[in-house]
Amino acid sequence: MIQIYKTEDGLIQQKDELSPGCWIALTNPTATEILEIADTYRIDPG
């Protein structure tokens, strides 16, 4: 599961879409979710 958060006006808000400055929480992610985040942010999924 992917959950996305962003601090706005000093408060942490849950968001529906990825955007610059967001935090991404992966809880028991599927392989597809891992690859999606890795590809989007150019990070090593391993």
Buried (B, 14 or more C-beta within 10 A) or exposed (E): EBEBEBEEEEEEEEBEEBEEEEEBEEEEBEEEBBEBBEEEEEEEEE
